[in-house]
Amino acid sequence: MDVIPFQHTLPYERQFEDIYVSSCPFCEEEQVLTHMKPRDYKQAKEGVKTILIMPCCRSKITILEADDDYFWADEPLRK
């Protein structure tokens, strides 16, 4: 797989089974609790493409992979 630029990352925090995003890259809502299911999170960690719909504005992020701190997406999420 090609190297994904850092502008394509979205930091997240995991608390138990909940995934929080500090700020939505589309509408800039703060501390967004996502509806990501544990199986989707596991797939993202394994490098399987996973769709994340932001509950605040219904925008879609295609996650290519995830590490312990960031979701790596197919589009720029930072400026």
MMTF fields as JSON, N, C-alpha, C and O atoms, coordinates in Angstrom:
{
  "mmtfVersion": "1.0.0",
  "mmtfProducer": "UNKNOWN",
  "numBonds": 315,
  "numAtoms": 316,
  "numGroups": 79,
  "numChains": 1,
  "numModels": 1,
  "chainsPerModel": [1],
  "groupsPerChain": [79],
  "chainIdList": ["A"],
  "bondAtomList": [4, 2, 8, 6, 12, 10, 16, 14, 20, 18, 24, 22, 28, 26, 32, 30, 36, 34, 40, 38, 44, 42, 48, 46, 52, 50, 56, 54, 60, 58, 64, 62, 68, 66, 72, 70, 76, 74, 80, 78, 84, 82, 88, 86, 92, 90, 96, 94, 100, 98, 104, 102, 108, 106, 112, 110, 116, 114, 120, 118, 124, 122, 128, 126, 132, 130, 136, 134, 140, 138, 144, 142, 148, 146, 152, 150, 156, 154, 160, 158, 164, 162, 168, 166, 172, 170, 176, 174, 180, 178, 184, 182, 188, 186, 192, 190, 196, 194, 200, 198, 204, 202, 208, 206, 212, 210, 216, 214, 220, 218, 224, 222, 228, 226, 232, 230, 236, 234, 240, 238, 244, 242, 248, 246, 252, 250, 256, 254, 260, 258, 264, 262, 268, 266, 272, 270, 276, 274, 280, 278, 284, 282, 288, 286, 292, 290, 296, 294, 300, 298, 304, 302, 308, 306, 312, 310],
  "bondOrderList": [1, 1, 1, 1, 1, 1, 1, 1, 1, 1, 1, 1, 1, 1, 1, 1, 1, 1, 1, 1, 1, 1, 1, 1, 1, 1, 1, 1, 1, 1, 1, 1, 1, 1, 1, 1, 1, 1, 1, 1, 1, 1, 1, 1, 1, 1, 1, 1, 1, 1, 1, 1, 1, 1, 1, 1, 1, 1, 1, 1, 1, 1, 1, 1, 1, 1, 1, 1, 1, 1, 1, 1, 1, 1, 1, 1, 1, 1],
  "groupList": [{"groupName": "MET", "atomNameList": ["N", "CA", "C", "O"], "elementList": ["N", "C", "C", "O"], "formalChargeList": [0, 0, 0, 0], "bondAtomList": [1, 0, 2, 1, 3, 2], "bondOrderList": [1, 1, 2], "singleLetterCode": "M", "chemCompType": "L-PEPTIDE LINKING"}, {"groupName": "ASP", "atomNameList": ["N", "CA", "C", "O"], "elementList": ["N", "C", "C", "O"], "formalChargeList": [0, 0, 0, 0], "bondAtomList": [1, 0, 2, 1, 3, 2], "bondOrderList": [1, 1, 2], "singleLetterCode": "D", "chemCompType": "L-PEPTIDE LINKING"}, {"groupName": "VAL", "atomNameList": ["N", "CA", "C", "O"], "elementList": ["N", "C", "C", "O"], "formalChargeList": [0, 0, 0, 0], "bondAtomList": [1, 0, 2, 1, 3, 2], "bondOrderList": [1, 1, 2], "singleLetterCode": "V", "chemCompType": "L-PEPTIDE LINKING"}, {"groupName": "ILE", "atomNameList": ["N", "CA", "C", "O"], "elementList": ["N", "C", "C", "O"], "formalChargeList": [0, 0, 0, 0], "bondAtomList": [1, 0, 2, 1, 3, 2], "bondOrderList": [1, 1, 2], "singleLetterCode": "I", "chemCompType": "L-PEPTIDE LINKING"}, {"groupName": "PRO", "atomNameList": ["N", "CA", "C", "O"], "elementList": ["N", "C", "C", "O"], "formalChargeList": [0, 0, 0, 0], "bondAtomList": [1, 0, 2, 1, 3, 2], "bondOrderList": [1, 1, 2], "singleLetterCode": "P", "chemCompType": "L-PEPTIDE LINKING"}, {"groupName": "PHE", "atomNameList": ["N", "CA", "C", "O"], "elementList": ["N", "C", "C", "O"], "formalChargeList": [0, 0, 0, 0], "bondAtomList": [1, 0, 2, 1, 3, 2], "bondOrderList": [1, 1, 2], "singleLetterCode": "F", "chemCompType": "L-PEPTIDE LINKING"}, {"groupName": "GLN", "atomNameList": ["N", "CA", "C", "O"], "elementList": ["N", "C", "C", "O"], "formalChargeList": [0, 0, 0, 0], "bondAtomList": [1, 0, 2, 1, 3, 2], "bondOrderList": [1, 1, 2], "singleLetterCode": "Q", "chemCompType": "L-PEPTIDE LINKING"}, {"groupName": "HIS", "atomNameList": ["N", "CA", "C", "O"], "elementList": ["N", "C", "C", "O"], "formalChargeList": [0, 0, 0, 0], "bondAtomList": [1, 0, 2, 1, 3, 2], "bondOrderList": [1, 1, 2], "singleLetterCode": "H", "chemCompType": "L-PEPTIDE LINKING"}, {"groupName": "THR", "atomNameList": ["N", "CA", "C", "O"], "elementList": ["N", "C", "C", "O"], "formalChargeList": [0, 0, 0, 0], "bondAtomList": [1, 0, 2, 1, 3, 2], "bondOrderList": [1, 1, 2], "singleLetterCode": "T", "chemCompType": "L-PEPTIDE LINKING"}, {"groupName": "LEU", "atomNameList": ["N", "CA", "C", "O"], "elementList": ["N", "C", "C", "O"], "formalChargeList": [0, 0, 0, 0], "bondAtomList": [1, 0, 2, 1, 3, 2], "bondOrderList": [1, 1, 2], "singleLetterCode": "L", "chemCompType": "L-PEPTIDE LINKING"}, {"groupName": "TYR", "atomNameList": ["N", "CA", "C", "O"], "elementList": ["N", "C", "C", "O"], "formalChargeList": [0, 0, 0, 0], "bondAtomList": [1, 0, 2, 1, 3, 2], "bondOrderList": [1, 1, 2], "singleLetterCode": "Y", "chemCompType": "L-PEPTIDE LINKING"}, {"groupName": "GLU", "atomNameList": ["N", "CA", "C", "O"], "elementList": ["N", "C", "C", "O"], "formalChargeList": [0, 0, 0, 0], "bondAtomList": [1, 0, 2, 1, 3, 2], "bondOrderList": [1, 1, 2], "singleLetterCode": "E", "chemCompType": "L-PEPTIDE LINKING"}, {"groupName": "ARG", "atomNameList": ["N", "CA", "C", "O"], "elementList": ["N", "C", "C", "O"], "formalChargeList": [0, 0, 0, 0], "bondAtomList": [1, 0, 2, 1, 3, 2], "bondOrderList": [1, 1, 2], "singleLetterCode": "R", "chemCompType": "L-PEPTIDE LINKING"}, {"groupName": "SER", "atomNameList": ["N", "CA", "C", "O"], "elementList": ["N", "C", "C", "O"], "formalChargeList": [0, 0, 0, 0], "bondAtomList": [1, 0, 2, 1, 3, 2], "bondOrderList": [1, 1, 2], "singleLetterCode": "S", "chemCompType": "L-PEPTIDE LINKING"}, {"groupName": "CYS", "atomNameList": ["N", "CA", "C", "O"], "elementList": ["N", "C", "C", "O"], "formalChargeList": [0, 0, 0, 0], "bondAtomList": [1, 0, 2, 1, 3, 2], "bondOrderList": [1, 1, 2], "singleLetterCode": "C", "chemCompType": "L-PEPTIDE LINKING"}, {"groupName": "LYS", "atomNameList": ["N", "CA", "C", "O"], "elementList": ["N", "C", "C", "O"], "formalChargeList": [0, 0, 0, 0], "bondAtomList": [1, 0, 2, 1, 3, 2], "bondOrderList": [1, 1, 2], "singleLetterCode": "K", "chemCompType": "L-PEPTIDE LINKING"}, {"groupName": "ALA", "atomNameList": ["N", "CA", "C", "O"], "elementList": ["N", "C", "C", "O"], "formalChargeList": [0, 0, 0, 0], "bondAtomList": [1, 0, 2, 1, 3, 2], "bondOrderList": [1, 1, 2], "singleLetterCode": "A", "chemCompType": "L-PEPTIDE LINKING"}, {"groupName": "GLY", "atomNameList": ["N", "CA", "C", "O"], "elementList": ["N", "C", "C", "O"], "formalChargeList": [0, 0, 0, 0], "bondAtomList": [1, 0, 2, 1, 3, 2], "bondOrderList": [1, 1, 2], "singleLetterCode": "G", "chemCompType": "PEPTIDE LINKING"}, {"groupName": "TRP", "atomNameList": ["N", "CA", "C", "O"], "elementList": ["N", "C", "C", "O"], "formalChargeList": [0, 0, 0, 0], "bondAtomList": [1, 0, 2, 1, 3, 2], "bondOrderList": [1, 1, 2], "singleLetterCode": "W", "chemCompType": "L-PEPTIDE LINKING"}],
  "groupTypeList": [0, 1, 2, 3, 4, 5, 6, 7, 8, 9, 4, 10, 11, 12, 6, 5, 11, 1, 3, 10, 2, 13, 13, 14, 4, 5, 14, 11, 11, 11, 6, 2, 9, 8, 7, 0, 15, 4, 12, 1, 10, 15, 6, 16, 15, 11, 17, 2, 15, 8, 3, 9, 3, 0, 4, 14, 14, 12, 13, 15, 3, 8, 3, 9, 11, 16, 1, 1, 1, 10, 5, 18, 16, 1, 11, 4, 9, 12, 15],
  "groupIdList": [1, 2, 3, 4, 5, 6, 7, 8, 9, 10, 11, 12, 13, 14, 15, 16, 17, 18, 19, 20, 21, 22, 23, 24, 25, 26, 27, 28, 29, 30, 31, 32, 33, 34, 35, 36, 37, 38, 39, 40, 41, 42, 43, 44, 45, 46, 47, 48, 49, 50, 51, 52, 53, 54, 55, 56, 57, 58, 59, 60, 61, 62, 63, 64, 65, 66, 67, 68, 69, 70, 71, 72, 73, 74, 75, 76, 77, 78, 79],
  "secStructList": [7, 7, 7, 7, 7, 4, 4, 4, 3, 3, 3, 3, 3, 3, 3, 6, 6, 3, 3, 3, 3, 3, 3, 7, 6, 6, 6, 7, 7, 3, 3, 3, 3, 7, 7, 7, 7, 2, 2, 2, 2, 2, 2, 2, 2, 6, 6, 7, 7, 3, 3, 3, 3, 7, 6, 6, 6, 7, 7, 3, 3, 3, 3, 3, 3, 3, 7, 1, 1, 3, 3, 3, 3, 1, 1, 7, 7, 7, 7],
  "xCoordList": [0.836, 0.0, 0.885, 1.931, 0.471, 1.202, 1.129, 0.242, 2.086, 2.094, 0.94, 0.747, 0.187, -0.954, -0.46, 0.162, -0.723, -0.275, -0.938, -2.064, -0.21, -0.718, -1.977, -2.759, -2.192, -3.409, -4.655, -5.771, -4.478, -5.587, -5.907, -6.598, -5.416, -5.647, -6.706, -6.946, -7.322, -8.308, -8.011, -8.165, -7.588, -7.32, -8.621, -9.663, -8.534, -9.704, -9.272, -8.088, -10.247, -10.021, -11.013, -12.164, -10.548, -11.41, -11.582, -10.603, -12.832, -13.142, -14.096, -15.26, -13.587, -14.305, -14.657, -13.747, -15.913, -16.307, -16.689, -17.047, -16.62, -17.017, -15.821, -14.717, -16.056, -15.043, -15.461, -16.547, -14.588, -14.828, -13.844, -12.673, -14.336, -13.492, -13.489, -14.549, -12.306, -12.224, -12.915, -13.484, -12.872, -13.53, -13.896, -13.075, -15.114, -15.544, -14.815, -14.81, -14.205, -13.485, -14.408, -13.931, -15.698, -16.633, -17.406, -17.433, -18.029, -18.849, -18.198, -18.728, -17.047, -16.26, -16.949, -16.585, -17.929, -18.554, -17.476, -16.628, -17.517, -16.522, -16.979, -18.174, -16.024, -16.251, -17.435, -18.466, -17.263, -18.319, -18.213, -17.175, -19.286, -19.375, -19.85, -20.966, -19.001, -19.378, -20.254, -20.368, -20.855, -21.676, -20.912, -21.516, -19.582, -18.757, -18.913, -18.746, -19.229, -19.415, -18.051, -17.118, -17.929, -16.657, -16.127, -14.916, -17.0, -16.528, -15.972, -15.008, -16.576, -16.067, -14.707, -13.805, -14.567, -13.285, -12.204, -11.09, -12.541, -11.592, -11.181, -10.003, -12.144, -11.827, -10.9, -9.954, -11.165, -10.308, -8.887, -7.921, -8.756, -7.429, -6.71, -5.48, -7.473, -6.894, -6.599, -6.075, -6.933, -6.654, -7.758, -7.527, -8.946, -10.094, -10.801, -11.051, -11.126, -11.843, -13.132, -13.909, -13.347, -14.51, -15.119, -14.402, -16.421, -17.127, -17.551, -18.119, -17.268, -17.7, -18.573, -18.118, -19.831, -20.758, -20.727, -21.025, -20.365, -20.318, -21.75, -22.519, -22.131, -23.519, -23.918, -25.108, -22.966, -23.268, -23.733, -24.59, -23.189, -23.528, -23.785, -24.04, -23.717, -23.981, -22.95, -23.227, -21.78, -20.707, -20.038, -20.029, -19.479, -18.917, -17.396, -16.829, -16.75, -15.294, -15.018, -15.563, -14.17, -13.734, -12.399, -11.389, -12.393, -11.188, -10.454, -11.011, -9.2, -8.392, -7.714, -7.556, -7.315, -6.733, -6.756, -7.029, -6.469, -6.463, -5.282, -4.907, -4.708, -3.726, -4.307, -5.512, -3.498, -4.028, -4.441, -5.117, -4.041, -4.324, -5.087, -5.785, -4.964, -5.51, -6.277, -5.949, -7.315, -7.924, -7.227, -7.027, -6.861, -6.208, -7.237, -7.728, -7.562, -8.656, -8.149, -6.956, -9.086, -8.75, -8.843, -8.665, -9.12, -9.239, -8.636, -8.536, -8.236, -7.689, -8.761, -9.87, -8.409, -9.315, -8.776, -9.442, -7.553, -6.916, -6.457, -6.256, -6.292, -5.811, -4.335, -3.757],
  "yCoordList": [-1.174, 0.0, 1.243, 1.265, 2.262, 3.515, 4.209, 3.943, 5.103, 5.877, 6.881, 7.579, 6.94, 7.855, 9.149, 9.106, 10.303, 11.572, 11.846, 11.418, 12.578, 12.865, 13.733, 13.706, 14.491, 15.301, 14.431, 14.926, 13.158, 12.216, 11.501, 10.482, 12.019, 11.357, 12.07, 13.267, 11.311, 11.844, 11.237, 10.029, 12.054, 11.498, 11.084, 11.714, 10.023, 9.549, 9.058, 8.832, 8.899, 8.32, 7.195, 7.268, 6.166, 5.018, 4.907, 4.854, 4.871, 4.658, 3.478, 3.571, 2.383, 1.104, 0.75, 0.541, 0.674, 0.336, 1.567, 1.437, 2.763, 3.99, 4.649, 4.677, 5.176, 5.888, 7.352, 7.668, 8.242, 9.684, 10.338, 9.964, 11.322, 12.147, 13.531, 14.076, 14.102, 15.385, 16.512, 17.413, 16.471, 17.498, 16.917, 16.258, 17.157, 16.68, 17.479, 18.708, 16.824, 17.55, 18.293, 19.093, 18.048, 18.662, 19.825, 20.922, 19.591, 20.639, 21.251, 22.199, 20.704, 21.192, 21.031, 21.706, 20.154, 19.816, 19.214, 18.446, 19.566, 19.109, 17.827, 17.618, 16.975, 15.74, 14.934, 14.806, 14.4, 13.643, 12.165, 11.535, 11.629, 10.197, 9.527, 9.77, 8.681, 8.008, 6.797, 6.37, 6.262, 5.056, 3.829, 2.837, 3.906, 2.802, 1.59, 1.682, 0.472, -0.777, -1.443, -1.218, -2.254, -2.922, -3.741, -3.78, -4.392, -5.189, -4.288, -4.658, -3.096, -2.149, -1.609, -1.453, -1.326, -0.855, -1.921, -1.608, -3.163, -4.268, -4.391, -4.589, -4.275, -4.341, -3.205, -3.423, -1.988, -0.847, -1.086, -0.767, -1.646, -1.948, -3.009, -3.04, -3.883, -4.931, -4.443, -5.202, -3.181, -2.623, -2.832, -2.675, -3.179, -3.357, -2.008, -1.339, -1.605, -0.347, -0.347, -1.3, 0.746, 0.864, 2.248, 3.247, 2.304, 3.58, 4.074, 3.325, 5.339, 5.973, 7.165, 8.106, 7.113, 8.228, 9.072, 8.582, 10.335, 11.232, 11.559, 12.068, 11.284, 11.493, 12.965, 13.277, 13.86, 15.288, 15.921, 16.804, 15.489, 16.14, 15.155, 15.562, 13.866, 12.791, 12.717, 12.13, 13.299, 13.193, 11.832, 11.227, 11.363, 10.013, 10.071, 10.854, 9.233, 9.068, 7.611, 6.703, 7.393, 6.039, 5.815, 6.401, 4.971, 4.666, 3.528, 2.451, 3.787, 2.762, 1.854, 0.656, 2.433, 1.658, 2.505, 3.704, 1.876, 2.573, 2.077, 0.906, 3.004, 2.604, 2.971, 3.201, 3.03, 3.29, 4.738, 5.039, 5.644, 7.067, 7.724, 8.715, 7.188, 7.855, 6.898, 5.717, 7.45, 6.805, 7.391, 8.603, 6.551, 6.972, 6.847, 5.753, 7.962, 8.021, 8.172, 8.358, 8.087, 8.207, 9.636, 9.877, 10.597, 12.001, 12.876, 12.443, 14.091, 14.983, 15.368, 15.765, 15.242, 15.588, 16.731, 17.206, 17.172, 18.293, 19.312, 19.016, 20.535, 21.609, 21.794, 22.654],
  "zCoordList": [0.0, 0.0, 0.0, 0.649, -0.718, -0.761, 0.595, 1.406, 0.814, 2.053, 2.007, 1.011, 3.091, 3.181, 3.821, 4.883, 3.197, 3.785, 5.13, 5.384, 5.996, 7.339, 7.302, 8.252, 6.245, 6.116, 6.001, 6.152, 5.739, 5.598, 6.909, 6.902, 8.026, 9.314, 10.138, 9.981, 11.007, 11.94, 13.308, 13.488, 14.277, 15.611, 16.295, 16.12, 17.066, 17.796, 19.166, 19.417, 20.044, 21.36, 21.565, 21.135, 22.223, 22.507, 24.012, 24.757, 24.454, 25.864, 25.937, 25.546, 26.439, 26.447, 25.009, 24.207, 24.651, 23.278, 22.461, 21.29, 23.058, 22.376, 21.691, 22.235, 20.498, 19.73, 19.639, 19.153, 20.112, 20.069, 19.109, 19.048, 18.359, 17.508, 18.136, 18.445, 18.327, 19.033, 18.28, 18.897, 16.946, 16.144, 14.784, 14.146, 14.343, 13.03, 11.946, 12.004, 10.969, 9.922, 8.955, 8.15, 9.016, 8.072, 8.7, 8.143, 9.848, 10.468, 11.71, 12.29, 12.117, 13.257, 14.612, 15.574, 14.692, 15.982, 16.893, 16.437, 18.172, 19.146, 19.844, 20.051, 20.203, 20.96, 20.434, 21.095, 19.237, 18.568, 18.946, 18.744, 19.49, 19.761, 18.487, 18.028, 17.913, 16.667, 16.971, 18.12, 15.947, 16.079, 15.577, 15.169, 15.613, 15.119, 16.025, 17.242, 15.427, 16.161, 16.396, 15.626, 17.442, 17.722, 16.546, 16.33, 15.785, 14.641, 13.539, 12.869, 13.341, 12.344, 12.771, 11.947, 14.061, 14.588, 14.371, 13.952, 14.658, 14.483, 13.017, 12.722, 12.092, 10.67, 10.254, 9.497, 10.744, 10.418, 10.921, 10.228, 12.12, 12.67, 11.846, 11.811, 11.178, 10.336, 8.917, 8.101, 8.614, 7.299, 6.28, 5.081, 6.73, 5.843, 5.707, 6.709, 4.474, 4.274, 5.071, 5.027, 5.806, 6.678, 6.49, 6.454, 6.371, 6.225, 7.604, 8.398, 7.875, 9.112, 8.743, 8.094, 9.165, 8.96, 10.227, 11.317, 10.078, 11.225, 11.65, 10.835, 12.895, 13.322, 13.389, 13.356, 13.48, 13.627, 12.315, 12.334, 11.184, 9.922, 8.779, 7.646, 9.083, 8.111, 6.98, 5.934, 7.175, 6.185, 6.316, 7.389, 5.21, 5.165, 5.085, 4.323, 5.881, 5.842, 5.498, 6.125, 4.499, 4.17, 4.851, 4.462, 5.863, 6.624, 5.914, 5.699, 5.555, 4.901, 5.913, 5.68, 7.039, 8.13, 9.393, 9.344, 10.514, 11.798, 12.618, 12.562, 13.382, 14.385, 15.75, 15.858, 16.771, 18.11, 18.339, 19.323, 17.438, 17.62, 16.478, 16.693, 15.269, 14.086, 13.182, 13.065, 12.543, 11.386, 10.163, 10.085, 9.22, 7.989, 6.873, 6.599, 6.232, 5.268, 3.837, 3.598, 2.892, 1.474, 0.969, -0.225, 1.858, 1.477, 2.567, 3.715, 2.234, 3.268, 4.295, 3.937, 5.555, 6.651, 7.495, 8.416, 7.17, 7.868, 6.864, 5.686, 7.361, 6.482, 6.615, 5.95]
}
